Amino acid sequence: MRLPGAPRAPRSSLDLARSPTTDTEVNAMRAAAWHRLGVAAIAVDEIADPWLRQAIINEANRRWGRRGGGSSHGR
C-alpha cells in the first residue's frame, strides 16, 4: 500500500511485476534524450538510406566496436 504523497518505489530491472516498456514509452525516452541532451537514438534498421545507414554503422563500430550477433550486411 502506498500513502498519498509518498514517493514512488525505485524502479528496477528485477521488478517482475512491472510490464515491459512499450514502443510509445521508448519513443518518448528517445525524444527526451534528443531535446535534453542532443542525443539521437535511432535503430539502424529504421534508416532507409543505405549510404547513411552504413556511415552510422561505421562510426558506431569505430567508437564502440562491432556488435555481436547482429546482421553482417553481406560479410
mmJSON file of the N, C-alpha and C atoms, coordinates in Angstrom:
{"data_MODEL":{"atom_site":{
"group_PDB":["ATOM","ATOM","ATOM","ATOM","ATOM","ATOM","ATOM","ATOM","ATOM","ATOM","ATOM","ATOM","ATOM","ATOM","ATOM","ATOM","ATOM","ATOM","ATOM","ATOM","ATOM","ATOM","ATOM","ATOM","ATOM","ATOM","ATOM","ATOM","ATOM","ATOM","ATOM","ATOM","ATOM","ATOM","ATOM","ATOM","ATOM","ATOM","ATOM","ATOM","ATOM","ATOM","ATOM","ATOM","ATOM","ATOM","ATOM","ATOM","ATOM","ATOM","ATOM","ATOM","ATOM","ATOM","ATOM","ATOM","ATOM","ATOM","ATOM","ATOM","ATOM","ATOM","ATOM","ATOM","ATOM","ATOM","ATOM","ATOM","ATOM","ATOM","ATOM","ATOM","ATOM","ATOM","ATOM","ATOM","ATOM","ATOM","ATOM","ATOM","ATOM","ATOM","ATOM","ATOM","ATOM","ATOM","ATOM","ATOM","ATOM","ATOM","ATOM","ATOM","ATOM","ATOM","ATOM","ATOM","ATOM","ATOM","ATOM","ATOM","ATOM","ATOM","ATOM","ATOM","ATOM","ATOM","ATOM","ATOM","ATOM","ATOM","ATOM","ATOM","ATOM","ATOM","ATOM","ATOM","ATOM","ATOM","ATOM","ATOM","ATOM","ATOM","ATOM","ATOM","ATOM","ATOM","ATOM","ATOM","ATOM","ATOM","ATOM","ATOM","ATOM","ATOM","ATOM","ATOM","ATOM","ATOM","ATOM","ATOM","ATOM","ATOM","ATOM","ATOM","ATOM","ATOM","ATOM","ATOM","ATOM","ATOM","ATOM","ATOM","ATOM","ATOM","ATOM","ATOM","ATOM","ATOM","ATOM","ATOM","ATOM","ATOM","ATOM","ATOM","ATOM","ATOM","ATOM","ATOM","ATOM","ATOM","ATOM","ATOM","ATOM","ATOM","ATOM","ATOM","ATOM","ATOM","ATOM","ATOM","ATOM","ATOM","ATOM","ATOM","ATOM","ATOM","ATOM","ATOM","ATOM","ATOM","ATOM","ATOM","ATOM","ATOM","ATOM","ATOM","ATOM","ATOM","ATOM","ATOM","ATOM","ATOM","ATOM","ATOM","ATOM","ATOM","ATOM","ATOM","ATOM","ATOM","ATOM","ATOM","ATOM","ATOM","ATOM","ATOM","ATOM","ATOM","ATOM","ATOM","ATOM","ATOM","ATOM","ATOM","ATOM"],
"id":[1,2,3,4,5,6,7,8,9,10,11,12,13,14,15,16,17,18,19,20,21,22,23,24,25,26,27,28,29,30,31,32,33,34,35,36,37,38,39,40,41,42,43,44,45,46,47,48,49,50,51,52,53,54,55,56,57,58,59,60,61,62,63,64,65,66,67,68,69,70,71,72,73,74,75,76,77,78,79,80,81,82,83,84,85,86,87,88,89,90,91,92,93,94,95,96,97,98,99,100,101,102,103,104,105,106,107,108,109,110,111,112,113,114,115,116,117,118,119,120,121,122,123,124,125,126,127,128,129,130,131,132,133,134,135,136,137,138,139,140,141,142,143,144,145,146,147,148,149,150,151,152,153,154,155,156,157,158,159,160,161,162,163,164,165,166,167,168,169,170,171,172,173,174,175,176,177,178,179,180,181,182,183,184,185,186,187,188,189,190,191,192,193,194,195,196,197,198,199,200,201,202,203,204,205,206,207,208,209,210,211,212,213,214,215,216,217,218,219,220,221,222,223,224,225],
"type_symbol":["N","C","C","N","C","C","N","C","C","N","C","C","N","C","C","N","C","C","N","C","C","N","C","C","N","C","C","N","C","C","N","C","C","N","C","C","N","C","C","N","C","C","N","C","C","N","C","C","N","C","C","N","C","C","N","C","C","N","C","C","N","C","C","N","C","C","N","C","C","N","C","C","N","C","C","N","C","C","N","C","C","N","C","C","N","C","C","N","C","C","N","C","C","N","C","C","N","C","C","N","C","C","N","C","C","N","C","C","N","C","C","N","C","C","N","C","C","N","C","C","N","C","C","N","C","C","N","C","C","N","C","C","N","C","C","N","C","C","N","C","C","N","C","C","N","C","C","N","C","C","N","C","C","N","C","C","N","C","C","N","C","C","N","C","C","N","C","C","N","C","C","N","C","C","N","C","C","N","C","C","N","C","C","N","C","C","N","C","C","N","C","C","N","C","C","N","C","C","N","C","C","N","C","C","N","C","C","N","C","C","N","C","C","N","C","C","N","C","C","N","C","C","N","C","C"],
"label_atom_id":["N","CA","C","N","CA","C","N","CA","C","N","CA","C","N","CA","C","N","CA","C","N","CA","C","N","CA","C","N","CA","C","N","CA","C","N","CA","C","N","CA","C","N","CA","C","N","CA","C","N","CA","C","N","CA","C","N","CA","C","N","CA","C","N","CA","C","N","CA","C","N","CA","C","N","CA","C","N","CA","C","N","CA","C","N","CA","C","N","CA","C","N","CA","C","N","CA","C","N","CA","C","N","CA","C","N","CA","C","N","CA","C","N","CA","C","N","CA","C","N","CA","C","N","CA","C","N","CA","C","N","CA","C","N","CA","C","N","CA","C","N","CA","C","N","CA","C","N","CA","C","N","CA","C","N","CA","C","N","CA","C","N","CA","C","N","CA","C","N","CA","C","N","CA","C","N","CA","C","N","CA","C","N","CA","C","N","CA","C","N","CA","C","N","CA","C","N","CA","C","N","CA","C","N","CA","C","N","CA","C","N","CA","C","N","CA","C","N","CA","C","N","CA","C","N","CA","C","N","CA","C","N","CA","C","N","CA","C","N","CA","C","N","CA","C","N","CA","C","N","CA","C","N","CA","C","N","CA","C","N","CA","C"],
"label_alt_id":[null,null,null,null,null,null,null,null,null,null,null,null,null,null,null,null,null,null,null,null,null,null,null,null,null,null,null,null,null,null,null,null,null,null,null,null,null,null,null,null,null,null,null,null,null,null,null,null,null,null,null,null,null,null,null,null,null,null,null,null,null,null,null,null,null,null,null,null,null,null,null,null,null,null,null,null,null,null,null,null,null,null,null,null,null,null,null,null,null,null,null,null,null,null,null,null,null,null,null,null,null,null,null,null,null,null,null,null,null,null,null,null,null,null,null,null,null,null,null,null,null,null,null,null,null,null,null,null,null,null,null,null,null,null,null,null,null,null,null,null,null,null,null,null,null,null,null,null,null,null,null,null,null,null,null,null,null,null,null,null,null,null,null,null,null,null,null,null,null,null,null,null,null,null,null,null,null,null,null,null,null,null,null,null,null,null,null,null,null,null,null,null,null,null,null,null,null,null,null,null,null,null,null,null,null,null,null,null,null,null,null,null,null,null,null,null,null,null,null,null,null,null,null,null,null],
"label_comp_id":["MET","MET","MET","ARG","ARG","ARG","LEU","LEU","LEU","PRO","PRO","PRO","GLY","GLY","GLY","ALA","ALA","ALA","PRO","PRO","PRO","ARG","ARG","ARG","ALA","ALA","ALA","PRO","PRO","PRO","ARG","ARG","ARG","SER","SER","SER","SER","SER","SER","LEU","LEU","LEU","ASP","ASP","ASP","LEU","LEU","LEU","ALA","ALA","ALA","ARG","ARG","ARG","SER","SER","SER","PRO","PRO","PRO","THR","THR","THR","THR","THR","THR","ASP","ASP","ASP","THR","THR","THR","GLU","GLU","GLU","VAL","VAL","VAL","ASN","ASN","ASN","ALA","ALA","ALA","MET","MET","MET","ARG","ARG","ARG","ALA","ALA","ALA","ALA","ALA","ALA","ALA","ALA","ALA","TRP","TRP","TRP","HIS","HIS","HIS","ARG","ARG","ARG","LEU","LEU","LEU","GLY","GLY","GLY","VAL","VAL","VAL","ALA","ALA","ALA","ALA","ALA","ALA","ILE","ILE","ILE","ALA","ALA","ALA","VAL","VAL","VAL","ASP","ASP","ASP","GLU","GLU","GLU","ILE","ILE","ILE","ALA","ALA","ALA","ASP","ASP","ASP","PRO","PRO","PRO","TRP","TRP","TRP","LEU","LEU","LEU","ARG","ARG","ARG","GLN","GLN","GLN","ALA","ALA","ALA","ILE","ILE","ILE","ILE","ILE","ILE","ASN","ASN","ASN","GLU","GLU","GLU","ALA","ALA","ALA","ASN","ASN","ASN","ARG","ARG","ARG","ARG","ARG","ARG","TRP","TRP","TRP","GLY","GLY","GLY","ARG","ARG","ARG","ARG","ARG","ARG","GLY","GLY","GLY","GLY","GLY","GLY","GLY","GLY","GLY","SER","SER","SER","SER","SER","SER","HIS","HIS","HIS","GLY","GLY","GLY","ARG","ARG","ARG"],
"label_asym_id":["A","A","A","A","A","A","A","A","A","A","A","A","A","A","A","A","A","A","A","A","A","A","A","A","A","A","A","A","A","A","A","A","A","A","A","A","A","A","A","A","A","A","A","A","A","A","A","A","A","A","A","A","A","A","A","A","A","A","A","A","A","A","A","A","A","A","A","A","A","A","A","A","A","A","A","A","A","A","A","A","A","A","A","A","A","A","A","A","A","A","A","A","A","A","A","A","A","A","A","A","A","A","A","A","A","A","A","A","A","A","A","A","A","A","A","A","A","A","A","A","A","A","A","A","A","A","A","A","A","A","A","A","A","A","A","A","A","A","A","A","A","A","A","A","A","A","A","A","A","A","A","A","A","A","A","A","A","A","A","A","A","A","A","A","A","A","A","A","A","A","A","A","A","A","A","A","A","A","A","A","A","A","A","A","A","A","A","A","A","A","A","A","A","A","A","A","A","A","A","A","A","A","A","A","A","A","A","A","A","A","A","A","A","A","A","A","A","A","A","A","A","A","A","A","A"],
"label_entity_id":["1","1","1","1","1","1","1","1","1","1","1","1","1","1","1","1","1","1","1","1","1","1","1","1","1","1","1","1","1","1","1","1","1","1","1","1","1","1","1","1","1","1","1","1","1","1","1","1","1","1","1","1","1","1","1","1","1","1","1","1","1","1","1","1","1","1","1","1","1","1","1","1","1","1","1","1","1","1","1","1","1","1","1","1","1","1","1","1","1","1","1","1","1","1","1","1","1","1","1","1","1","1","1","1","1","1","1","1","1","1","1","1","1","1","1","1","1","1","1","1","1","1","1","1","1","1","1","1","1","1","1","1","1","1","1","1","1","1","1","1","1","1","1","1","1","1","1","1","1","1","1","1","1","1","1","1","1","1","1","1","1","1","1","1","1","1","1","1","1","1","1","1","1","1","1","1","1","1","1","1","1","1","1","1","1","1","1","1","1","1","1","1","1","1","1","1","1","1","1","1","1","1","1","1","1","1","1","1","1","1","1","1","1","1","1","1","1","1","1","1","1","1","1","1","1"],
"label_seq_id":[1,1,1,2,2,2,3,3,3,4,4,4,5,5,5,6,6,6,7,7,7,8,8,8,9,9,9,10,10,10,11,11,11,12,12,12,13,13,13,14,14,14,15,15,15,16,16,16,17,17,17,18,18,18,19,19,19,20,20,20,21,21,21,22,22,22,23,23,23,24,24,24,25,25,25,26,26,26,27,27,27,28,28,28,29,29,29,30,30,30,31,31,31,32,32,32,33,33,33,34,34,34,35,35,35,36,36,36,37,37,37,38,38,38,39,39,39,40,40,40,41,41,41,42,42,42,43,43,43,44,44,44,45,45,45,46,46,46,47,47,47,48,48,48,49,49,49,50,50,50,51,51,51,52,52,52,53,53,53,54,54,54,55,55,55,56,56,56,57,57,57,58,58,58,59,59,59,60,60,60,61,61,61,62,62,62,63,63,63,64,64,64,65,65,65,66,66,66,67,67,67,68,68,68,69,69,69,70,70,70,71,71,71,72,72,72,73,73,73,74,74,74,75,75,75],
"pdbx_PDB_ins_code":[null,null,null,null,null,null,null,null,null,null,null,null,null,null,null,null,null,null,null,null,null,null,null,null,null,null,null,null,null,null,null,null,null,null,null,null,null,null,null,null,null,null,null,null,null,null,null,null,null,null,null,null,null,null,null,null,null,null,null,null,null,null,null,null,null,null,null,null,null,null,null,null,null,null,null,null,null,null,null,null,null,null,null,null,null,null,null,null,null,null,null,null,null,null,null,null,null,null,null,null,null,null,null,null,null,null,null,null,null,null,null,null,null,null,null,null,null,null,null,null,null,null,null,null,null,null,null,null,null,null,null,null,null,null,null,null,null,null,null,null,null,null,null,null,null,null,null,null,null,null,null,null,null,null,null,null,null,null,null,null,null,null,null,null,null,null,null,null,null,null,null,null,null,null,null,null,null,null,null,null,null,null,null,null,null,null,null,null,null,null,null,null,null,null,null,null,null,null,null,null,null,null,null,null,null,null,null,null,null,null,null,null,null,null,null,null,null,null,null,null,null,null,null,null,null],
"Cartn_x":[0.84,0.0,0.874,0.433,1.19,0.395,1.035,0.369,0.292,-0.768,-0.879,0.305,0.895,2.015,3.364,3.383,4.645,5.395,6.721,7.478,7.245,7.374,7.208,8.432,8.234,9.356,10.301,11.594,12.532,12.255,12.503,12.311,13.552,13.354,14.458,14.164,15.222,15.031,14.632,14.767,14.388,12.921,12.238,10.829,9.988,9.627,8.908,7.436,6.944,5.545,5.317,6.358,6.231,6.222,5.339,5.27,6.439,6.815,7.921,7.608,8.649,8.495,7.839,6.854,6.141,6.901,6.55,7.166,6.921,5.745,5.419,6.342,6.578,7.47,8.907,9.345,10.705,10.853,9.874,9.938,9.923,9.195,9.193,10.573,11.23,12.588,13.577,13.418,14.28,14.108,12.856,12.577,13.17,13.029,13.588,15.105,15.752,17.213,17.641,16.893,17.231,17.064,15.929,15.65,16.524,16.776,17.538,19.042,19.495,20.929,21.539,20.692,21.202,21.664,21.119,21.483,20.349,20.674,19.672,19.822,18.77,18.776,17.872,18.492,17.753,18.196,17.25,17.58,18.134,19.269,19.927,18.997,18.219,17.307,16.192,15.968,14.939,15.447,16.74,17.319,17.209,16.414,16.121,17.278,17.999,19.077,20.284,20.689,21.78,23.118,23.407,24.675,24.72,23.637,23.575,23.63,22.881,22.892,24.307,25.036,26.383,27.336,27.161,28.005,27.819,26.581,26.308,26.869,26.719,27.288,28.806,29.439,30.897,31.356,30.644,31.028,30.819,29.718,29.463,30.526,30.897,31.95,33.28,33.569,34.819,34.855,33.722,33.677,33.582,32.716,32.386,32.68,33.175,33.457,32.252,32.51,31.448,30.415,29.184,28.1,28.245,27.873,27.869,26.498,26.437,25.181,24.292,24.681,23.86,24.058,23.285,23.447,24.768,25.374,26.706,26.645,25.457,25.272,26.202,26.142,26.881,28.275,28.671,30.029,30.016],
"Cartn_y":[-1.185,0.0,1.233,2.242,3.478,4.619,5.39,6.525,7.683,8.48,9.636,10.592,11.006,11.941,11.286,9.987,9.283,9.096,9.087,8.878,7.474,7.346,6.04,5.182,3.891,2.966,3.053,2.869,2.931,1.813,2.112,1.107,0.241,-1.008,-1.948,-2.95,-3.408,-4.443,-5.765,-5.861,-7.072,-7.057,-5.942,-5.817,-6.57,-7.797,-8.642,-8.262,-7.421,-7.024,-5.942,-5.251,-4.164,-4.743,-4.235,-4.71,-4.127,-4.768,-4.259,-2.877,-2.16,-0.825,-0.934,-0.091,-0.109,0.714,0.535,1.313,2.805,3.153,4.561,5.142,4.38,4.845,4.976,4.021,4.086,5.32,5.596,6.781,8.064,8.079,9.247,9.446,8.338,8.444,8.945,8.465,8.936,10.43,10.883,12.306,13.141,12.667,13.392,13.456,12.363,12.368,13.37,13.46,14.421,15.858,16.152,17.524,17.974,17.097,17.483,17.373,16.348,16.05,16.169,16.297,16.329,14.963,13.901,12.531,11.944,11.446,10.814,9.304,8.63,7.164,6.631,6.161,5.679,4.251,3.343,1.962,1.951,1.301,1.271,0.687,-0.315,-0.943,-0.005,1.103,2.064,3.1,3.129,4.109,3.55,4.212,3.707,3.928,5.016,5.336,4.444,3.594,2.655,3.33,4.457,5.155,5.714,6.371,6.944,5.857,4.755,3.642,3.091,2.886,2.336,3.324,4.623,5.635,5.614,5.462,5.413,4.135,3.0,1.742,1.858,2.446,2.601,3.449,4.535,5.406,4.696,3.976,3.242,2.163,1.456,0.442,1.073,2.227,2.914,3.303,3.806,4.276,3.154,2.163,1.174,-0.271,-0.505,-1.869,-2.489,-3.586,-4.284,-4.875,-4.945,-5.57,-7.075,-7.758,-9.22,-9.736,-10.695,-11.339,-10.575,-9.372,-8.617,-9.1,-8.549,-8.949,-8.419,-9.149,-8.782,-7.97,-7.718,-6.936,-7.411,-8.714,-9.251,-9.744,-9.708,-10.158,-11.543],
"Cartn_z":[0.0,0.0,0.0,-0.708,-0.817,-0.187,0.648,1.278,0.293,0.357,-0.539,-0.328,-1.419,-1.346,-1.091,-0.837,-0.585,-1.902,-1.833,-3.067,-3.616,-4.917,-5.544,-5.269,-5.258,-5.056,-6.254,-6.041,-7.169,-8.168,-9.459,-10.496,-10.591,-10.906,-11.007,-12.111,-12.786,-13.797,-13.149,-11.85,-11.131,-10.698,-10.954,-10.588,-11.613,-11.297,-12.235,-12.366,-11.482,-11.533,-12.583,-12.994,-13.968,-15.377,-16.211,-17.588,-18.391,-19.499,-20.318,-20.877,-21.197,-21.764,-23.134,-23.384,-24.659,-25.7,-26.974,-28.047,-27.848,-27.366,-27.11,-26.041,-24.974,-23.905,-24.402,-25.222,-25.772,-26.651,-27.496,-28.349,-27.53,-26.426,-25.546,-24.912,-24.536,-23.976,-25.033,-26.274,-27.36,-27.592,-27.596,-27.795,-26.657,-25.439,-24.287,-24.367,-24.778,-24.914,-25.968,-27.049,-28.106,-27.619,-27.002,-26.578,-25.415,-24.46,-23.264,-23.451,-24.172,-24.226,-25.622,-26.645,-28.004,-28.487,-27.902,-28.264,-29.091,-30.286,-31.141,-31.049,-30.667,-30.571,-31.677,-32.754,-33.913,-34.186,-34.336,-34.685,-36.111,-36.298,-37.601,-38.66,-38.3,-39.253,-39.719,-39.007,-39.393,-40.384,-40.662,-41.577,-42.999,-43.841,-45.181,-46.159,-46.021,-46.958,-46.684,-47.638,-47.388,-47.094,-47.753,-47.527,-46.11,-45.699,-44.349,-43.286,-43.496,-42.55,-42.366,-43.481,-43.387,-42.721,-42.988,-42.344,-40.822,-40.377,-38.935,-38.328,-39.032,-38.554,-38.438,-39.452,-39.425,-38.235,-37.973,-36.848,-35.512,-35.376,-34.134,-33.926,-34.991,-34.892,-34.491,-35.037,-34.701,-33.226,-32.722,-31.33,-30.31,-30.582,-29.55,-29.934,-31.14,-31.576,-32.26,-32.92,-33.656,-32.718,-33.2,-32.455,-32.539,-31.488,-31.507,-31.871,-32.796,-33.127,-34.081,-34.511,-35.44,-36.865,-37.774,-39.166,-39.689,-40.624,-41.111,-42.402,-42.942,-44.169,-45.276,-45.598,-46.708,-46.402,-45.149,-44.802,-44.242],
"occupancy":[1.0,1.0,1.0,1.0,1.0,1.0,1.0,1.0,1.0,1.0,1.0,1.0,1.0,1.0,1.0,1.0,1.0,1.0,1.0,1.0,1.0,1.0,1.0,1.0,1.0,1.0,1.0,1.0,1.0,1.0,1.0,1.0,1.0,1.0,1.0,1.0,1.0,1.0,1.0,1.0,1.0,1.0,1.0,1.0,1.0,1.0,1.0,1.0,1.0,1.0,1.0,1.0,1.0,1.0,1.0,1.0,1.0,1.0,1.0,1.0,1.0,1.0,1.0,1.0,1.0,1.0,1.0,1.0,1.0,1.0,1.0,1.0,1.0,1.0,1.0,1.0,1.0,1.0,1.0,1.0,1.0,1.0,1.0,1.0,1.0,1.0,1.0,1.0,1.0,1.0,1.0,1.0,1.0,1.0,1.0,1.0,1.0,1.0,1.0,1.0,1.0,1.0,1.0,1.0,1.0,1.0,1.0,1.0,1.0,1.0,1.0,1.0,1.0,1.0,1.0,1.0,1.0,1.0,1.0,1.0,1.0,1.0,1.0,1.0,1.0,1.0,1.0,1.0,1.0,1.0,1.0,1.0,1.0,1.0,1.0,1.0,1.0,1.0,1.0,1.0,1.0,1.0,1.0,1.0,1.0,1.0,1.0,1.0,1.0,1.0,1.0,1.0,1.0,1.0,1.0,1.0,1.0,1.0,1.0,1.0,1.0,1.0,1.0,1.0,1.0,1.0,1.0,1.0,1.0,1.0,1.0,1.0,1.0,1.0,1.0,1.0,1.0,1.0,1.0,1.0,1.0,1.0,1.0,1.0,1.0,1.0,1.0,1.0,1.0,1.0,1.0,1.0,1.0,1.0,1.0,1.0,1.0,1.0,1.0,1.0,1.0,1.0,1.0,1.0,1.0,1.0,1.0,1.0,1.0,1.0,1.0,1.0,1.0,1.0,1.0,1.0,1.0,1.0,1.0,1.0,1.0,1.0,1.0,1.0,1.0],
"B_iso_or_equiv":[0.0,0.0,0.0,0.0,0.0,0.0,0.0,0.0,0.0,0.0,0.0,0.0,0.0,0.0,0.0,0.0,0.0,0.0,0.0,0.0,0.0,0.0,0.0,0.0,0.0,0.0,0.0,0.0,0.0,0.0,0.0,0.0,0.0,0.0,0.0,0.0,0.0,0.0,0.0,0.0,0.0,0.0,0.0,0.0,0.0,0.0,0.0,0.0,0.0,0.0,0.0,0.0,0.0,0.0,0.0,0.0,0.0,0.0,0.0,0.0,0.0,0.0,0.0,0.0,0.0,0.0,0.0,0.0,0.0,0.0,0.0,0.0,0.0,0.0,0.0,0.0,0.0,0.0,0.0,0.0,0.0,0.0,0.0,0.0,0.0,0.0,0.0,0.0,0.0,0.0,0.0,0.0,0.0,0.0,0.0,0.0,0.0,0.0,0.0,0.0,0.0,0.0,0.0,0.0,0.0,0.0,0.0,0.0,0.0,0.0,0.0,0.0,0.0,0.0,0.0,0.0,0.0,0.0,0.0,0.0,0.0,0.0,0.0,0.0,0.0,0.0,0.0,0.0,0.0,0.0,0.0,0.0,0.0,0.0,0.0,0.0,0.0,0.0,0.0,0.0,0.0,0.0,0.0,0.0,0.0,0.0,0.0,0.0,0.0,0.0,0.0,0.0,0.0,0.0,0.0,0.0,0.0,0.0,0.0,0.0,0.0,0.0,0.0,0.0,0.0,0.0,0.0,0.0,0.0,0.0,0.0,0.0,0.0,0.0,0.0,0.0,0.0,0.0,0.0,0.0,0.0,0.0,0.0,0.0,0.0,0.0,0.0,0.0,0.0,0.0,0.0,0.0,0.0,0.0,0.0,0.0,0.0,0.0,0.0,0.0,0.0,0.0,0.0,0.0,0.0,0.0,0.0,0.0,0.0,0.0,0.0,0.0,0.0,0.0,0.0,0.0,0.0,0.0,0.0,0.0,0.0,0.0,0.0,0.0,0.0],
"pdbx_formal_charge":[null,null,null,null,null,null,null,null,null,null,null,null,null,null,null,null,null,null,null,null,null,null,null,null,null,null,null,null,null,null,null,null,null,null,null,null,null,null,null,null,null,null,null,null,null,null,null,null,null,null,null,null,null,null,null,null,null,null,null,null,null,null,null,null,null,null,null,null,null,null,null,null,null,null,null,null,null,null,null,null,null,null,null,null,null,null,null,null,null,null,null,null,null,null,null,null,null,null,null,null,null,null,null,null,null,null,null,null,null,null,null,null,null,null,null,null,null,null,null,null,null,null,null,null,null,null,null,null,null,null,null,null,null,null,null,null,null,null,null,null,null,null,null,null,null,null,null,null,null,null,null,null,null,null,null,null,null,null,null,null,null,null,null,null,null,null,null,null,null,null,null,null,null,null,null,null,null,null,null,null,null,null,null,null,null,null,null,null,null,null,null,null,null,null,null,null,null,null,null,null,null,null,null,null,null,null,null,null,null,null,null,null,null,null,null,null,null,null,null,null,null,null,null,null,null],
"auth_seq_id":[1,1,1,2,2,2,3,3,3,4,4,4,5,5,5,6,6,6,7,7,7,8,8,8,9,9,9,10,10,10,11,11,11,12,12,12,13,13,13,14,14,14,15,15,15,16,16,16,17,17,17,18,18,18,19,19,19,20,20,20,21,21,21,22,22,22,23,23,23,24,24,24,25,25,25,26,26,26,27,27,27,28,28,28,29,29,29,30,30,30,31,31,31,32,32,32,33,33,33,34,34,34,35,35,35,36,36,36,37,37,37,38,38,38,39,39,39,40,40,40,41,41,41,42,42,42,43,43,43,44,44,44,45,45,45,46,46,46,47,47,47,48,48,48,49,49,49,50,50,50,51,51,51,52,52,52,53,53,53,54,54,54,55,55,55,56,56,56,57,57,57,58,58,58,59,59,59,60,60,60,61,61,61,62,62,62,63,63,63,64,64,64,65,65,65,66,66,66,67,67,67,68,68,68,69,69,69,70,70,70,71,71,71,72,72,72,73,73,73,74,74,74,75,75,75],
"auth_comp_id":["MET","MET","MET","ARG","ARG","ARG","LEU","LEU","LEU","PRO","PRO","PRO","GLY","GLY","GLY","ALA","ALA","ALA","PRO","PRO","PRO","ARG","ARG","ARG","ALA","ALA","ALA","PRO","PRO","PRO","ARG","ARG","ARG","SER","SER","SER","SER","SER","SER","LEU","LEU","LEU","ASP","ASP","ASP","LEU","LEU","LEU","ALA","ALA","ALA","ARG","ARG","ARG","SER","SER","SER","PRO","PRO","PRO","THR","THR","THR","THR","THR","THR","ASP","ASP","ASP","THR","THR","THR","GLU","GLU","GLU","VAL","VAL","VAL","ASN","ASN","ASN","ALA","ALA","ALA","MET","MET","MET","ARG","ARG","ARG","ALA","ALA","ALA","ALA","ALA","ALA","ALA","ALA","ALA","TRP","TRP","TRP","HIS","HIS","HIS","ARG","ARG","ARG","LEU","LEU","LEU","GLY","GLY","GLY","VAL","VAL","VAL","ALA","ALA","ALA","ALA","ALA","ALA","ILE","ILE","ILE","ALA","ALA","ALA","VAL","VAL","VAL","ASP","ASP","ASP","GLU","GLU","GLU","ILE","ILE","ILE","ALA","ALA","ALA","ASP","ASP","ASP","PRO","PRO","PRO","TRP","TRP","TRP","LEU","LEU","LEU","ARG","ARG","ARG","GLN","GLN","GLN","ALA","ALA","ALA","ILE","ILE","ILE","ILE","ILE","ILE","ASN","ASN","ASN","GLU","GLU","GLU","ALA","ALA","ALA","ASN","ASN","ASN","ARG","ARG","ARG","ARG","ARG","ARG","TRP","TRP","TRP","GLY","GLY","GLY","ARG","ARG","ARG","ARG","ARG","ARG","GLY","GLY","GLY","GLY","GLY","GLY","GLY","GLY","GLY","SER","SER","SER","SER","SER","SER","HIS","HIS","HIS","GLY","GLY","GLY","ARG","ARG","ARG"],
"auth_asym_id":["A","A","A","A","A","A","A","A","A","A","A","A","A","A","A","A","A","A","A","A","A","A","A","A","A","A","A","A","A","A","A","A","A","A","A","A","A","A","A","A","A","A","A","A","A","A","A","A","A","A","A","A","A","A","A","A","A","A","A","A","A","A","A","A","A","A","A","A","A","A","A","A","A","A","A","A","A","A","A","A","A","A","A","A","A","A","A","A","A","A","A","A","A","A","A","A","A","A","A","A","A","A","A","A","A","A","A","A","A","A","A","A","A","A","A","A","A","A","A","A","A","A","A","A","A","A","A","A","A","A","A","A","A","A","A","A","A","A","A","A","A","A","A","A","A","A","A","A","A","A","A","A","A","A","A","A","A","A","A","A","A","A","A","A","A","A","A","A","A","A","A","A","A","A","A","A","A","A","A","A","A","A","A","A","A","A","A","A","A","A","A","A","A","A","A","A","A","A","A","A","A","A","A","A","A","A","A","A","A","A","A","A","A","A","A","A","A","A","A","A","A","A","A","A","A"],
"auth_atom_id":["N","CA","C","N","CA","C","N","CA","C","N","CA","C","N","CA","C","N","CA","C","N","CA","C","N","CA","C","N","CA","C","N","CA","C","N","CA","C","N","CA","C","N","CA","C","N","CA","C","N","CA","C","N","CA","C","N","CA","C","N","CA","C","N","CA","C","N","CA","C","N","CA","C","N","CA","C","N","CA","C","N","CA","C","N","CA","C","N","CA","C","N","CA","C","N","CA","C","N","CA","C","N","CA","C","N","CA","C","N","CA","C","N","CA","C","N","CA","C","N","CA","C","N","CA","C","N","CA","C","N","CA","C","N","CA","C","N","CA","C","N","CA","C","N","CA","C","N","CA","C","N","CA","C","N","CA","C","N","CA","C","N","CA","C","N","CA","C","N","CA","C","N","CA","C","N","CA","C","N","CA","C","N","CA","C","N","CA","C","N","CA","C","N","CA","C","N","CA","C","N","CA","C","N","CA","C","N","CA","C","N","CA","C","N","CA","C","N","CA","C","N","CA","C","N","CA","C","N","CA","C","N","CA","C","N","CA","C","N","CA","C","N","CA","C","N","CA","C","N","CA","C","N","CA","C","N","CA","C","N","CA","C"],
"pdbx_PDB_model_num":[1,1,1,1,1,1,1,1,1,1,1,1,1,1,1,1,1,1,1,1,1,1,1,1,1,1,1,1,1,1,1,1,1,1,1,1,1,1,1,1,1,1,1,1,1,1,1,1,1,1,1,1,1,1,1,1,1,1,1,1,1,1,1,1,1,1,1,1,1,1,1,1,1,1,1,1,1,1,1,1,1,1,1,1,1,1,1,1,1,1,1,1,1,1,1,1,1,1,1,1,1,1,1,1,1,1,1,1,1,1,1,1,1,1,1,1,1,1,1,1,1,1,1,1,1,1,1,1,1,1,1,1,1,1,1,1,1,1,1,1,1,1,1,1,1,1,1,1,1,1,1,1,1,1,1,1,1,1,1,1,1,1,1,1,1,1,1,1,1,1,1,1,1,1,1,1,1,1,1,1,1,1,1,1,1,1,1,1,1,1,1,1,1,1,1,1,1,1,1,1,1,1,1,1,1,1,1,1,1,1,1,1,1,1,1,1,1,1,1,1,1,1,1,1,1]
}}}
